[in-house]
Amino acid sequence: MGISTVAASITVQPIETTSVNQANTNAAENTAVKSTEVRSHDGGLYKIVAYVREKLSGAPHHSLAVRVNTPAEGRETESVLTRIKAFFTGSSRASQAETAPAATGATKQLVNAKTAQFTENNKSLATSVENIKERAETHVRPAAKYAVAELLSAGVRGNSDVFEIKAEVGIKAAFNRLDAKIAEQPDDIKGISKASKALNKDIQKEVISAYKLAASTEGTTLSKSEVKALKSDIQKHMSAHITQSLNKTEANWQTTTETVTLNHETQVELGAADIDSVANSSFIATTTPAAKLNALKDGYQTSNVNGISSTATSETDHAVNLWVSELKGETTSYAAVRHGVNFPFGVKHDADLAKTGADNRTREVVTAAASTKTSEIVKWRTEHPGEPFPLKIVSTSLLTAAAKAKTYETGQQEAWGRAQVEQTIKVDLPGEGVTEVNVKVEVLPFSMGVNGFAKLGLFSGSIGKHLGDRLTGWKWADNHNEPLIGQLDEMVEQAKTDAVEANDPGKVARLESYSTQLHEAINDGKQRRSAGNAYGVAVLVNLIANETGAVPAINCMSGKDRTGYLDAAVKARLMEVESLNAGRAENEKSLVPQIYGQRTEAQNALMSLSSEVMGGKTVQKACTGVAGYKVGEGGMFKVQANLDNVLDSKSLLGLSAAVKA
């Protein structure tokens, strides 16, 4: 009779805490105790202790060792500890689906050619030393000078001339060190990015040194508390100036349009039938900043900005990093709103101002959402005079609802709640121009964390109620999302009814497939783990929202990295849907891809194409001064699937490591 594992318990605790309550066992069981240590992103060291109880039995079992971080199908039997540690370290074996070989490589070839062409035509978005230097000179050097001027204006301890001269020399030295790093190893983008990220602190040290020297001229030594306050002031002044510089850089806040054409061979690789009727499919991706929307542009002009960078954490007048993201094909029509969190978390000790800021941000997001429904609004006003237009928004927040981020998440959720009323907004209507329109806003505000800590959600119950909830946020998020899933189901049923009346069985089939996949994924807990596709559940929610006619609204904290990755993933899947149904009659386009499961090289290539050329990097450049997705950070807590599901992870990450924000 073989030995089968029947139960396992896990304890995660700070390394200095050594006492752990072992699960109760009985005489018929053998208990193995194993432990390991992991370090979190903030430097905390944790001990993971796994108790595995084994019993002499041949009976079927469903132990944690079998269940950890694997889909319902095809589970392997690795030890609990191996799986947990593999999860923390991002092992593709434990958490990612294998990538299937491509049939011909046609998609990869097309994508590589298109990406190279795009990079050549958009050098400011390239992963290059020149762009690191450009950001430093355009945004950081003026900010350093501004910080010095502000300190002088406030009054410097000791000789102000000594401070000004020494600070100027020190700032120049900091930039010289960055230049020296570039000259020493010009091809070491990783090292140069690290030096660029450290530039602000390097400048800070030089300015503090200058301040100390000035103070010494009157025989004064700065206390530790004074140095700490000085550091804070320098950082505050530099951050404020960099934010304003980014907000005013008009060239970065422009509407972008990119056309992508998938040829016959590529579409066949993506699943289309290999028949002559499958012709080339072209898609137009457009990304429009809020200041370019006629209904909002006056407010931005009044504020004398071209956009609001994600670094504007205290912004209370405008939505942060607000864009309309669209993809149009022969049968594809997608228009979403993407933005930073609708809560000004940089506002401290003023709850009323924070609430006002959250409402102002939300109102602009609602206005942007309405801008994608102008034709429907015109028709509604004709057919239902005097009645408010029903504006449905499906919001997907990618913040992990834990620790500080939970405050930001709940702040946004409360703002969405206050927005769900009849209200008057401005909309640029065809043939009418900017017009006041009454709308009745209905929002389904989902919370779906996707970072490394959120994907530890499978362990929430096992690692302890309090620690699990703090790390993953899923106890709160799952409870919050449950009724929203029910409301989404109702929207699906209504959309199916409308599709039947319109004689569109293909749409009915797509809705049914997406809905089935969503419920299967949630029932299997895939929202709580990577499962080879950390954004899978969020993608399904947005595909359903788009099919039902609601406006998808996507956000994370900044609205540029996780938000951009989800936006790209949805667009990639929509292109795949059109390819799958190429050559079919309009009302027979019923095929959709499986969002979870084995990925092909062609699917990864499509994700690369979408993330590289369809607006994501433009948004990042506008917000930080350089382009690149921050979706590979977190050390052993990083979500490896984000990197595995594209052709070139280095290109995806770009210069994201060169900036902190």
N, C-alpha and C positions, 0 to 999 in steps of 0.2 A: 504493500500500500504506500503511495507516494505522500510526500509532505506538501500540503497546500496552504498558502497564506490566507488567513481568514479575516485579519483586521490589522490596521496600522493607525497609529496616532502620531501627530507631529506637534512639536512645540518650537516656536521661534521666539528668541528672547535676546536682549543685549548680552554681550559676551561676559560682562562682569557678573551677571546673574547666573548662578550655577545650579540652583535647586529647581528640579522639574518634577511634577507629579506624574508618575508612571501610570499608564492605564491598568486597570485591574485585570489580572489573569487568573486562570485556575490551573489545577494540577495537570490537566490534559493538554496544556498548551506550552510551547517553548517560546520564550521571548528574546528577540535580538534587539540590542540597543546600539544605534550608530549615530554619529554626530559629525557635523562639518561646520565651517564658518564661512560667512559671506559678508561682504561690505556693501552697504547701500550707497545710492548716489550722493547722499549728503555726508558720507564718511562714517556713519554709524556701523559698528561691527556687531553682527548677530550670530548667535549659535543656533543651528537647526538640529534638533534631536528627533530621531525617528524611532519609534517603538514598533516593531513588527512582530505580531503574534502568529505563531505557526502551530498547526494542529495536525496530528496524524489522521488524515482523511482524504478520501478520493472524491469527496462531494464537490459539485460546482461552487465557485466562489466569485465574489465581486469585490476584491480588495482594492484599497487605494493604490497599491502597487500596480494593479492592472488599469485603474481608471485615470491616473494622473496625466493630465494634459494630452490625451489622445482622443481622437474621434470615437464614436460608438463602434465603428467598424475597424477591423484590422489592428487591434491593440496588441502591443508586445508586452512581455512580462519581465520588465527590468525592475530592479529594486526601487523602493520608494525614494531612498536617498539619491540614487543615481538620477532619477527623473527630476527630483527637485533641484539638484545642483545643475543638471543640464538645462533646466528651465531658466535658472538665474543667469547662467553663462550664455544663454542664447543658442544652445546647441540645436542645429537643424534636425538632428536625429530625434530629439525628444519632442520638438515642437513644430516642425515644419513639414509640409508635404513635399515629397520628392518632385523634382521638375521632370516632366516627360520629355523625351527627345523630340525635336521638331521633325516634320516629315521632309521638308525640303530646305528650310531656312529662308524662304522668300520674305517672310515678315521681318525677320531680323535684318536682312539685307536692306529692305525698304526703310525700316526705322533708322538704321544707322546712317543711311544716306540723307534722310530728311533731317535728322538731328544735327548732322555735320553742317548741312546747308543752313539750318536755323542758327546755329552757333556762329557761323561765318557772317551772317547778316545781323546778328545781335551780339556783338562783341562785349557789350557792357554786362551781359549776363553770363559770360564765360568764366570758367574756373581758371583764373589767370592772376599772375603777380601784379599785372597792370591794374586790375580792378581792386586789389587790396590797397595798392598805393593811392589810387584815385579816391577811395573812401577815406583813407587817412588824411589826405590833403584837403578834401572837400568838406568833410564833416568834423573830424577829430581835432585837427590843428586849430581851426577857428574857435572850437569849443574850449580848448585849453587856454587860448588867449582871453576868451570871455570870462572864464573862471578866475583868472588872475585879476582882470579888471574889476570884477565884482568884489573880490577880496580887498582890493585897494580901496574901492568905494566905501566898503564897510569899515575901513580903518585897520591898519596893520600894526601889530605890536612891534615897536622898535622902528628902525630906519626903513621907510617905505621904498626909497630908491634902491637900497641893497636888495630888498625883496624882489622888486620888479626886474632888476638886472639879473639876479641869480635865477629867478623863475624862468626868464626868457632863455637863458643859457641852458637850464635844465631841460626845458621842453624841447629845445633843439637837439640836445643830447639823446633824449628818448627817441626822437624820430631818426636820428643818426644810427642808433642801435638797430632799429627796424630795417633801415636801408642796408646796414652792414650784414644783417642776417640774409637779406635778399641777395646781396652781392656774393656772399659766401657760398650759398647753395640755391641758385635761382630756380632749380627744378623741384626743390623740396617744398611743395605746396602745403603739406601737412605742418611742417615746422614753421613756415612763414605765417600760416594761419594762426598757429598758436601764439607767435610773437605779436601778431596783429590784435588778437583777443586780449593780450596782456598790456597793450599800449596804454590804455586808460589808467591802469594802476601804476604803470611805470611813470606816467606824467604826474600822477597824484603824489608819488614818492618824491619826485623832483620839486614839486611846488611846496610840499611840506618841509623839505630840506631848506628851501629858500626862506620859508617863513621862520623856521628855527634860527637860521643865520641872522635874519633881521632882528629877531627878538633878542639875540645874544648881544647885539650892539648896545642895548641898554641894560645888559647884565641879567636878562630874564631867561629862564628855562621853562619851556612848555610842559605842563602836566600831562599825564596820560589821558585824562578826560578832555583836555583841550586839544590834544592831537586827534583824538577820536572825533570830536566835534568838527575839527578842521577837515578831516577826511570826508566826513558826511557833506560838508558844505561844498567841497571841491567836486565831489561826485554829483551832487544835486545841480550845481551850476553847469557842469559839462553835459549831463544828461538832458537838461532843459534845452541847452543850445543845440545839441545834436538832434533832438526831437524836432525843434523848430526848423532846423536846416533841412531835415528829411521832409517835413510837411510842406515846405516851400519849394522843393526841387521839382519844378513843373515837368521836366522831361521824364521823370519817373512815374508820374500820375497821368498816364495817357491811355486811351482805349487801344487795345491790341487786337488784331485779327490775324488768324493763321488758318490757311487751307491745307487740309491733309487728304490725300487720295490713296485709297487702298485698291491695288490692282486685283485682277482675277486670281492670280496665284496666291496672293496674301489672303483673300477671302476664303478660298478653298482650304487653306491651312487653318483658318479660324472656324471651319465647319460648314461652309457653304457647299452645295452640290456642285460637282465639277461638270457643269453644263454651259453651253454657249450663252445662255440667257443671263449668266452672272457677269455683268459688266463692271467697270470700275465704279467705286463708290467714293464720293467726295464729301468731306465734312468741313464746316466752317466753325472755328472756335473763336469766340469773342469775349473779351474781358473788359468791363467798363467800370472805372472808378466812380465813386459817388458824386464827386464834383463835376463829372461830365453828364450826369443825369439832370435834365432841365428842371425837374421838380425840386432838386436839391442845390443846384449850382449857386443860387443867390446867397444861400447861407454860408457856403464855403468862401465865396468872394468877400462877404462881409467880414469873415474871420481872417481874411488874407492868407489862406492856405489852399493848397491844391489837393490835399488829402490829409488823413490823420494816421500817422505811423503807429505801429503796434507798441512803440516805446512810450506812447502818450498814455500812461497808466492812470493819470488823474483827469483825463479829458471828460468834461461834463456837458459840452455843447453838441458834440457830434458823435456818431458811431465811429468806432475805431476800425480802420482798415476795411472799409466797406466797399465791396465790388459786386457787380452782377456778372455772373459767369454763364455763358451760353454755348451750346453745341447744336448745330443744325446740319441735318443730312437729308437724304431724299425722303426718309420716313422717320428720322430722328428729330425730336424737338425737346430740348432741355434748357431750362432757364432757372438758375438757382441764385440765391444771395449768399455771399460768404463774408464773414466779418469776425472781428475779435469779440471777446466776451462782453455782453451788455451789462457790465458792472464796473465802475471806475475804482478798482481796488487800490489805486494809489492815493485815493482820498482817505485820510486818516482822521479819526475823532470828529467826524461830522456826518452823522447818519442821514440827515435831511438832504445835504448836498449830494451824498452818494446815491440816494434814492432818486433825486432829480436827474442826476447824470445818467443813471440806468434807464430812466423813462425817456430821456432825450435820445439816447443811443437806440433804444428799442423803436422809437417812433421813426427814426430814419431808416431802420431796417425794414419796417412795415412799408414805408414809402417806396423803398427800392423794390420790395416784393411786388407791390402794386404796379410798378413800372413794367413788369414782365407780363401783365395781364391787360394791356390797354385795349386790344381788340375785343376781348370779352367784356370789359367795362362798358365800352361804347354800345355793344349789343344789349347788355343788361339795362342800360339807362333808357334805351329805346323800348324794350319789351316790358320793363318794370319801372316806369317813371315814379320817382319819389321814394323808391325803396333802396336801402343800402346794399351795395354790392358785397356778396359773401366772399371775403378774402380768406382762403385757407392756407395756412403755413404749417409745414412739418419741419420743426427745428431739431437738428441733431447736434447736441453739444458734446464735444470730444474731451472735455475736461474730466479728469479723474476726481470723482466727488469725495475726496478725502483731504484731511489736513486743511491748509489755507485755501486750497482750490475749491473745497466744498462751500466755503463762504461765498466765493465768486459765483459758483454754480447756482446756489440757492438765491443769491441776489438777482441773477439773470432770470431764474424761474419765476420769482416774485414779480419781476418787471413784465414778463410775458403774461402773467395772470392779470396784471392791471391793464394791459393793452387789449384784452379780449372784451372789448366793448364797441359800441357804434361810435365812430369818430370821423372827423373830416380831415382829409389829407389832400395834398396837391399831386396831381398826376398829369403827365404830358400826353394828352389824348390825340390820336390821329385826326387831323382836320380842325382841331379845336385849340391846340396848344396847351399850356399849363392851366389846368382847371381844378377847382375844388370839387372833390368827390366824397360822398358819404360811403363808408365801408363798414361792414361788420366783421371784425377780425376774429378768427378762430385759429388757435394754435395748438399743435400737438408737440410739446417741448420735451423730446427725448434726452436722456442723459446716458452717454455711451463712452466711457473712458477707454482709451486705446494705448496709453503708454505702458511701460514695463510694469509699474505697480498695479495698474488696472488688470493686466493680464495675469496677475497672481490671484485673481479672484476665485479660481477653482479651490484655493486653499483657505478661503475666508473662514469656513467653519472649523477647519482643522488647526489653524495656527492661533486660535483664541479669538473670542468675540471682539474684544476691544482692539487688539492689534490688527486683526484681519480687516475690520471696518476702517481703521485709520489708514491702512496701506492701500486698500483696493477700492473702497467706496461702493462696492456692489450691493451690500445689504440695503443701503438707502436707494441706490439707483434702480435695482430690480423692483423694489416696492413702488417706486415712482413711475417706472415704465409700464408696469402691468396694466393699469387701466388705459394707458395710451395705446397699447397693442390692441385692446378691444375696440377703441375708437378707430384705429387704422383698419381693422377688419370691417367695420361698418362702411368706411369709405371704399374699401375694395368691393364690397357687395353692391354698393350703389353704382360704382364705375362699371362693374360687370353687367348690371341691369341696363345701364345706358349703352354699353357696347352691344348687347343683344338687340336692343331696339335699333341700333345703327347697323345691324348685320355685320358685325366685326368679331367673328369667333376667334380670330387670332389674338385680339386684345384680351378677350376673356381668358384664353389659355395662358397668356403671359402673366396676367394678374394672379391666376390660380397657382402657377408655378412659383412665382416670387413669394406669394403668401405662404405656400407650403414649405418652401425652403426656410423662410423666416421662422416659422413656428418650430420646425425641426431643429434649427440651429439653437434657438433659445431653450427648447426642451432639453437639448444636449449640453447646455451651458457654454456654448461656443463664445458668447459675448464676454465670458470671464477668462478666456485664454486666447492664445495666439491661433492655434489650430491651423497653422499655415497661412492664415489670412486674418490679421488682427482687425481689419476694418470690415470684415465680411457682413456682419449683422447691420452695421451702419450703411453699407452699400445697399443692402436689400431694402432697408427702410426708405432710402432716397429713391431707389428705382420704383418702389411702390408709390411713393408720393408723386413722382413725376407722371406715372401712368394714370393716377387718379385725377390729375389736374391741379393738385395742390402745388404751392411754391416751396421747394426745398430750401431751407436756410441752414447753413453749416457754419459752425464756429469751434474754435478752441480758445486758448487764452489769448494768443496773439492774432489768430486768423490767418497765419501764413504757412505753417509747416504741416501739422496734423490736418488742418482744414484743407490745405492745398493737396495733400496726399489723398484725402477722401474725394475731393472734387475730381482729381485725376482718375481715381479708381472708378468712379461712376461713369465718367466720359469713356473710359476704356471699355467698360462693359456695354455701354450703349452702342459703340462702334461694333463690338462683337455681335450684339443682337442683330444689327442691320446686316452684318455679313452672314450670319447664320441663316437669315431669311431671304438672302439675295436670290432673285429669280422667282420668288413666290408671288402669288396674287396679293393685292393690297390687304384683303381681309383674311388672308391665310398665314400671316406672319406670326406664327405661334411659338417659335422656338426661342428659348432663352438659355444661357449657359448655367452650369452649376457653379454657384459662387464659392462653395467649399469643395475640396477634393483635389485630385492631382492637377497641377497646372502644366501647361505646355510652354515651350519656348516662345511660341507665337503670342500667347496671352501675356507673358512677361514683356515681350517686345512692345505690345500695344500699351501696356502700362508705362513703359519707358517713354514712348512717343507722347502720350498724354501728359505725363508729369514734366517733360522737358519743354514742349513747344506750345502748350495750350493755356498759358497765362500764369501758371504757378510761380515761375521764377521771376516774372515781372513784378508780382506782388511782393516777393521777398526782397528784391532790389529796392523797391519803393520804401519798404519798412526799415531796412537795415543798411542799405548802401551796397550790398552784395547779394548774389543769388545762391540759393542752396537750401535743401530741406533738412531741418533738424529732426530727422526721424530715425537716426542711428545712434543717438546718444543714450547714456544711462549705464555704460560699462557692462557689468554682468547682468544688469536689469534691462538692457536694450531689447527691443523686439526685433529679432533677426529676420522675421518674415518680411519686414518692410524693405530690407536690402536684398533678400532672396528673390523677391517677386518683380525685379526689374533686371534688365540686361547688364547695366553698368551702375553699380551702387556708388562708385566714386563720383560719377557725373551727377547722380541724383543728389548726393550730399553737397556737391559744389563747394562753395566757400562758407558754408554754414558754420564751420569751426572757427572762422575768423572773427566772429562776433559773439557776444554773450547773449543778447536778446533773441 
